[in-house]
Amino acid sequence: MTDQGRIDGRTKLIGLTATPIGHSLSPAMHNMSFRELGLNYVYMAFEVDNKQLEDVVTGFRALNLRGFNVSMPNKTKILPLLDELTDGARFAGAVNTVLNDNGKLIGYNTDGIGYFRSLKENHIDVKGKKITLLGAGGAATAIAIQAALEGVKEISIFNRDDEYFNRAENNTVIINEKMEGDCIANVYRLEDKKTLKEEIAASDILTNATGVGMKPLEGQALVPDPSWLRPELIVSDVVYIPRKTKLLEMAETVGCQAINGLGMMLWQGAAAFELWTGQEMPVEYVKNQMF
Ligand code: NAD
């Protein structure tokens, strides 16, 4: 069925705000899912900078959108414009999904949820496990906060000495002091290679949540050589272009389970889709169509 035939007077609109927006895979992913399930929804992307965001949210409220996604640079700016935040969004300080619950706008962060659903899809149970996490930007913060919510025992965060290092420290304070639960967070400088090697050796999972491995840093990895890895270590990367980063290549040569960022991208969308429609996204169908 064409979208034209599908849209009628009852069609519900789901939005996406970001700039730039043209490259986003979300409109295709959600619209093909609505079509596949015969749901009367449509997903539209809107080019929105931070200056316009308040007006846009007011407009979305007035039009009674069922929900919307929020991407860069709006993910933090949106916080005070919403009525309620989940713990994942509040502690991460960022929202990527909004649900309009009878006029109340609730902010979620499904990036972290998506990452852990992707691990679950790969039969990985993270409860009681130790993770070494590289990075403290948007993706890494969502993963660190969700790790604590998922029952991860310990998380060692490494960041290079740049403007994100403070955020790495801040994420550690949030996990250790503000969040309930027993997760312990440690913070180290990425330049401290001795500690990085030791922490990887003591971890169950190694996660790259930096852009190292994708353009313009394609072919690079923050782990210098495969001898730092061992077959029982699970190695994951948030990067999905290329599908196999240098880190994942190394992991495969050692015999590690290696997981790229496609699952995180897909499952963050699936979690949002469920919030808006109350139905599961047809994930296998989307995978076959898109990847
Ligand atoms: P960001 O700008 O918020 O954070 C960047 C992080 O990378 C920081 O921790 C920074 O210190 C680190 N970094 C950058 N260059 C580095 C280098 N040369 N050496 C060491 N560390 C370096 O970015 P983000 O939004 O968190 O995105 C990070 C990556 O995650 C990108 O590749 C992005 O495409 C990917 N991502 C994937 C998904 C997904 O669904 N799979 C979702 C969000 C982001």
Residues whose N, C-alpha, C, O or C-beta is under 5 A from the ligand:
A	BS01	NAD	G135 A136 G137 G138 A139 A140 R160 D162 Y164 A209 T210 G211 V212 M214 V238 V239 G261 L262 M264 M265
